[in-house]
Amino acid sequence: MAALNYLGVVLVLLVIIGVGVASGRRVKSAADFATGGGRSGPWLICGTIMGALVSSQASIGTAQLAFSYGISAWWFTLGSGIGCLILALGYVRPLRRSGCTTLMGVIDREYGHNVEYAGSVLSSIGIFISVLAQVVACTGLITVIFPVSTTVAAVLSVLLMTVYVVFGGAWGAGMGGIVKLVLLYVSCIAGLAAVLLLTGGLGGLGESLRTALVGTTPGAMAGIESAADLSARYGSLIARGAAKDIGSGISLLLGVLSTQTYAQAVWSGGSDRDARRGALLAAGLIPPIGIAGIAVGLFMRGHYITQAEADALLAAGQALPEGVGVLASTIQVFPTFVVHHLPVLFAGVVLGTLLIAVVGGGAGLSLGVATILVNDIYKKVSSRFDSAAAALVATRGTILAVLAASAVIACVVPSATINDFGFLSMGLRGAVVFIPLTCALFLPGRMDRRFALLCTLGGPLGVLLGKFLGIPVDPLFIGMGIALLIACLGCAAGGARPAPERHKRA
């Protein structure tokens, strides 16, 4: 990378760090840290949601998946947008009127502590998987920007995420999210424009794919023998199979409705109207970002091959295609495009924006994990966390622990397909929380608490079994089917539940 590349990266980092430090001055209590003190407007709410949701999976991950499967990579941002729409129209008012600051708190009020404990642990694991995806992506991105090892890059990732959120909490995630939103949209527009200019439009983009893959050895290695194969692989929303791709979209939808981070943004609103408008803004702004990522992924597929493909060609005694670049890993699709196909200084700004997108995603999600654990576990185990000061220290310490654990794992799986982590994470969260939460909000007193516990445990167990046993059905459908069946049985059995002590608003 050139010096101007680094200058662009540094400029973006300085802006975001300044926002994080400035927002930290507004934190006076644990409530300020967790929900911004309930004073956020629509754009700050939108920034908080997008700061966590529009992260590595929506940008780097979408380009990575589009490199292999074309427009089916849109499901991450498309499902996220639909999830935000349903959040705005159906869940904002019930959540805000619940009097709680965590989703598990809502469930506890309806079904008791046992269900809350089980849900807290399982949903935290689900969110942690997504935090891991952000750290993996950030580590890979840093190795493109700076000549450092994977271990050093993982440490730098954690340090950046810590600065982003630990000093500002919800204020830092929201204010930083707005700045990131503006920068990310400029970067996406620039990336899409560059692709269209370099290829001569959509027709040229398609032609570059045909030239690179139809009738060529790399194409044959990818299972593409004809133009029909190319269209089925890169021009279909269900290229990986209807059940898998549609299931991925549904997992995103359910994950948005079942994740503490996004509910936290709703609770931070100054009014129901502000919270709804913030979620609607996110619903409209998220899906277009995926289109830019897809365009970049398709362009790179037409002009680059992977290192594995290059090694296979050389092993077969064939020369590498003339003028074709080689990617060490598909996780480098978006950053490599930026470095080699955008103006130098602006490329640095875009790289800095991608870095902050990933950092903001990991920071916001780690805040969600910490809030769940502090409010729904720590405070129930020991009264010493009841004070505002102790809760704030515990929240910040938990964020550090979550990020550190993610960094260790990122060093082991540095080139994983990060959107697979994202789909698994969202599906697991939805299977744990969605049905018990929905019943608690819209059908209070209807489901027996014993069945609520079975529902909370059975849903994620179904997802994990479906995932690891290789059952030819999307694991989300298995988990949600089990959870829904248990919930129906529980409602039929009646609402024999305790009257647990109501939570005080944090």
N, C-alpha and C positions, 0 to 999 in steps of 0.2 A: 504493500500500500504506500501511496505517496504522502508527503507531509501535509498537503491540503486535505487529504482524507482524514487524517488524524485531527486536524484543526476543526473540521466539521463535527466530528464525534465529540470533541472536547466542548465545543460551544453548546451542543445540545445537553450534555451532561451537566454543565454549569447552570444552565437554565433550570433543569429539573431539580438539582440539588438545592438551588436557591429557593424553589417552591417548597421543597420538603422542609427546609430549615424555617422558612417564614411561617408555614402552616403549623409547625411544632410550637410556635409561640402562642397559638390559639388554644392549645391543649391545657386546660386547668384541672380536669378531672377525668375519671375513667369513662364517664358518659360522653365527654367531649372526644375522647380517644376512640370510643367504640362507634358512636353515631353522630359525631359532630355537634352534640348538644341539641339535636332536633331542630336545627336552624337552617338546613341546607335548602337551596332553591333547585329548580328543575335541572339546570345545567350542571350543578355540582353533583346531583344524584346521578344524572346520565354519565358524568365523568367517573364516578365511583364504580358504577356497573361496568362501563366499558374499560375502565382501567384494569379490572380483573379479568373480564370476559374476552376482550379484544387483545389477546396477548400472543404468545408464540404459536398457539394452535391456529389462530385466525390469520396470521400473516406467514411466518416461516413454515408452519405446519401445513397450511393450505397449499403453498407453492410446492412443498416437498411431496404431498400426496398427489397434486395435479401433475407433477412430473411423471408419475407412474399410472394415474387413473383419470386424468383429465377433469372434466367438470363435476364429477362426483365428489370432488374435494370441496364443493360448495356447501355440503351438508353441515359443516361445523358452524359457519356464520349464518346460514339459512335457519337452522334449528335454533340457534341462539336468538335470532331476531324474533322468531315465532314465540319462543319462550318468554321474551321480554314483553311481547304484546299481550300474552295471556296473563302475565304478572300484573301488567298495568290495568287490564280490564276486569280481572276476576279476583285478584289476591291482595291488592294494595289496601283497600279499606278493611277487610277482615284482619289482616296482619296488624295494621296500625291500631285497631280497636281491641286487640287481644291484651294490651297492657304489658307485653313481654318485649325483650330485646334479643331473644334467640328463638330459633325455630323449635329447638328442643324444649325451651321453656313453655311454648304453646302446647306441645305434646304432653309435658309433665302435668300441666294444669288439668288436662283432660283424662290422662290415663295413669298418672302416678310416676314415682321416681324410677322404678325398675325399667319401664319403657324408655324413660329419658336417658338413663345411663347407657342402655344398650344402643340407642339411637345416636347418642353423642359420640361414643367410641367408633361406631361403624361409619357414621357420616364424616367424622374427622379423618378416618383412613381414606375415604373416598376423595376428600378434598386434598389430602396429602399427596395422593397419586397425581393430581393435577399440579400441585406445587412442584413435584418432582419433574413433571414435563417441562415446566418453565425453567427450572434450573438446568436440565439437560440442554434445552434450546439455548439458554444464555451461555452456557459453557461452550457449545459449538460455535456460537456467534463470536464470542470473545477470541476464540482461537483463529478465526478468520481475520478479525480486526488487529489483534496483537500477536506477535510471535512468542506465545507462551505455551506451556504444557497444559494438558487437560486438568491436572490437579490445581495449578495456579489459577486457571480460568474458573474453576468451580469455586475457589475461595473468593475471587473477585466478584463472582455472581452473588454470593451470599452477602458480601459487604455492601454492594450496591442496593440490593433489596432491603437490607437493614436500614440504610440511610433513608431510603424512599419512604418507608412506612413507620419505623419504630419511633421516629421523632414527631410524626404527625398523625398517625392513626388514620381515622376516617377523613380528617381534614387533608392529610397528605395524600391519601389515595384519591380523594375527590378532586382537589385542586390540581394535583399532578395528572390526574386522568383527563381533565379538560385541556391542559397544555399538550398532553400526549395525543389527545383526539385530533387537535388541530394539526399537529406535526404529522400524525399518521395519515390523515386524509391527504395532505399535500404530497406525502411520499407515495401513497397509492396512486394518486392521479398522475404523478410524474412517472411511476413505473408502468402504468397502463399506457400512457402516451408514448413512452420510449419503445415499448413493445410494438405498438401500432406503426410508429415511424420506422423502426428498424425492419419490419416485415412488409410494410406497404399496406397495412390494414388486416382485417380478419381473414380475407382470402389468402393473403401472403403468409399469415400465421399457419393456416391450414396446409398450405403448400409446403412450408418448411417441415411440417410433421410428416407429410407424405414422402418427401424426398429422403428424410432421415430414417424412416422406419419401414416403408412398404418396399419389399424386394431387397432389403439389406440384411446383413448378418445381425446387427443390433436389433432390428425389428423381429427377425426370426427368433432370436434369443428371448424376446419379450412375448412371443406367441402371436405376432402380427404378420400375416402372410399376404393380406389383401387390403384394399381400401375399405371393404366392409368390416374387417377386423379392426382397422384403425378407428372407424366411426363408433363401433361398439365399445371400444376401450376408452377412447378419449372424448367422445361426444355424447355420452349418456350419463344421466344423473344416477343410474343404478348399474354402473359398470362393474362393481364388485358383487352384484346380486341385489335384487330388490329387498330381500329381508335384511341384508347387512347394511346397505346404504340408508334405507328408510328407517331401519332400527337405530342407526347412528344419529339421524336427525331427531328422532323421538327421544333418544337418550339426552341430547342437548336440551330439548324442550323441558323434559322432566328435571334435568339437572339444574337449570336456571331457577325453577320453582322450588327446588329442594336444597338450595345452597345458602349458607348463612351470610356470605359476603353480599349477595344481591338483596336479600331481605334486610340486611343492615343498611343498605342504601335507602330502601323504602322507609325504614324507621328514622333515618336522619332527616327526612323532609320536614319543612316547616308546617305543611298541611297535607291533607289527602290529595288535594288538587296538584300541589307541587310534586308529590311523590308519583302520582299517576303520569303527569306530564314528563317527568324525568325518565320513567320507564318506557314511555312511548317514543321519546327521542332516541333512546338506545335501540328500540325495536326497528326504527327506520334507518338508523345510521350504520348498524352492524353488517347486514347482508352485502351492501355494495363493496365493502372492504375485501370480501372473499373473491369478488370478480377480478380485482387487480392481482391477487395472489395466484389465481388460476391462470391468468394471462402470462404471468412471469413463468410459472411452471411449464406451460405449454411451449413457450419460447425456448426455454432451456432444454426441454426434451428434443427440440428440433436442432439444437446446436451443440449439445454436450452428451457424453456418455458417462457412465459411472466407472469407477476404478475396477470394479468386479467385471464389468463388460469389457473393459480394455484388456484386463489380464486374460480373459477367456479368448479374445481375438488373438493375442500374442501367442497364447499356448497352442492355438490351432494353426499357427504359422501365417496368420494374416496381418497385414499392416493396419494401423489405425486409420480411420477415415480422414481424409485431408481436410484441414480447417475445423475439425471438431475438437472441442475442449474435453478435459477429463475432470470429473468431480470426485474428490476423495470420499464423499458421503452425500446422500441426497439431502441431508439436513443443511447443506451449504448451497442449495439451489438459489434461494432468494439473496443471501449476502453476496454470492459470487456474481449474480446478475448486476447487483448494485455497483460492485467494485469495477467491473469490466465494461459496463454499458451505460453508465450515467456520468455526467460531468464530475470532475474530481472533487471539488469542494462540496458540491451538492450531494455527491455520493456519500461523503463523510457525514453530512447532516442526516441523510436517510439511514445510514448504518447506526448513527446515534439514536435515531427515532426507533428503529427496530429493537435496539438494545433496551431502550426505556420501555417499549411495549412489553417486552419479555419480563423485565425487572418489575414493572408495575403489576403485571399479572401475578407473578409469584408473591409479591409483597401483599397485594390485596387478598389473595387466597390464604396466605399464612395468617393474616389478621383474622380471617374468618375461623380458621382452626383454633387460634388462641382464644378468641371470644367464646367459642363453644366450650372449650376445656375449662376456662376460668369460671364462667358462669354456671355451667351445668355439671362440672365435676369437682373442681377445686373448692368452690364455696360450699358444696354439700359435704365434703370430706372434713374441712377444717374451717372454723370461724375466723381464723386469722386473716383470711382473704376477704372478709366483709368490708374492711375499710377501703376507701377510695384509693389511698396511696398504695396499699398492698396489692389491690387488684390491678392497678396500673403497672406496677413492677412485675407482677406475675404474667400479665399479658405480653409485655415486652420481652421477658425472659423466654416465654413459650415460643414466640415468633423466632427468636434466635435459635432455639433448639430445633424447631421444625426445619428451618432453612439449613442448619448445619447437617442434619440427618440427610436432607435431600442432596446436599453437595457430595456427601460420601457415596451415595448410590449413583449419582451422576458420573462419578469417576469410573464406575463399573460398567454402565450402559451409556456411553457417550454418543452413540449414533443410532439410538432407537427411533422408531417412527413415532413422533411425539403426538400426533393426532390419535393414534391407537391408545395411548395413555389417556388422552382427553376423553375419548368416547367411553372407555372403561370407567373412568372416574365419575363422569356425569351419570352413567347408567347405574353405578353402584349407589351414588347419592340418591337418585330418584327411587331406586328400589327400597332404600332404607326409610326415607322421609315422606315421599309424596302422598301415599295413601293414608297413613296415620295422620299426617298434617291436614290433608284435605277433609278427612272425616272430623277431625277436631274443630276445624274452622266452620264447616258447613253442615255437619251432622252431629252436633254436640249431644252427648248422652246416649248415643245410639249403639256404639260398639263396646262390647265387654272388654275390660282392660286386659284380661288374659289373652284374648285373641289379638289385641293390639300389640302385645309383646311378641306373640308368634308371628304376626305380620311384619314387625320390624326386623326380626331375625330371619324369617323365611325368604323375604324378597332378595336381600343381598346374597344369601346362600345359593339361591337359584341362579343368580347372575354368575357367581364364581364357578359353580359346577358346570354351567353351560359353557363358560369360557375355557376352562381347563380340561374338560372332558371332550371337547371338540364336537359337541352336539350340533347337527346341521340346522340350527335355528338360532336367530340372534339371541344371545344370553339375556338381553334386557327383557325380551318377551317372556322368557321362562320365569325370570325373577318377578316381573310385574304380574304375571298370571298367577303365580303362587300367592303373592301378597294380596291380590284382589280376591281370590277364592277365600283366603283366611278372613279378610275383612267382611265379606258377605256372610260367612258363617258367624262371625262375631256380632254383626248387626242383627242376625236372626236370633242369636242367643240373648240379646238384650244388653242394655247398658249398665250392667252391674259393676260399678266403678267406685273407687273411694272419692272422698272430697279432699284432695291434698291441699296443703297450705298454698295460697296464691303467692306468686313471686312479686317482689317489689320491683318496680322499674329501675334498672341500673342507671 
